[in-house]
Amino acid sequence: MTSNRPYLLRALYEWIGDNDMTPHLLVDATFEGVQVPKAAVKDGRIVLNIAARAVAGLDMGNRELRFKARFGGVSQSVVVPMPAILAIYAQETGQGMMLPEDGGALPGENESPGDAPEPPDDGGPKRGGHLRVVK
């Protein structure tokens, strides 16, 4: 299945906007492919205001989020891969959501050398269920 992160992000962005709040993202700035102003990064993270009035050309695709914004009076392009987005929340209330880890790893990607694969089904006798028909 495809990742649910971009769908959750878009839904929460819309919900926050519908309630006249300001959507903010918490981003892992150390993640590969993140392009944000390095001066705004603190402890490897950055908070981004993604309200329509604060950004231009907001594009929330399935792989990454892109927009242009002014940082210190200078317009800059921002690119954030979906896995780098840790949370979305309303600035005014703090309500929002930490985005869940994606379980979409490819087979063998997260296995350690000591992990043994499941034994194949040898077609041996199957244990029956614990339910029985009562007449």
C-alpha angles and dihedrals in degrees: 000000000000121000117279093207098090091047093050090046094052093046094050092044089055093045092051091048093047088057092052093247131133115254116222129184128212107212134189098231092191093064115113112263097022111138111191134134104283091212090065094053116105123184090347093304137093133195114218127196105219099177114140090245092054101048140043127216097009109192118181102188127171094259104034147358118239135183144136122244140163118256115183089347093305121112112233136176116240124201122182122178111223095246090058093061107096101176147351121211144157111262093215098054106014089234115144139086143284102229114241122244112266115246093201099109117144117250110279093014097108099029119119120215091257095056112109120208121241111273112252120255105263095194092247124148115308123223110241124236122266093241124091135187114259118198 
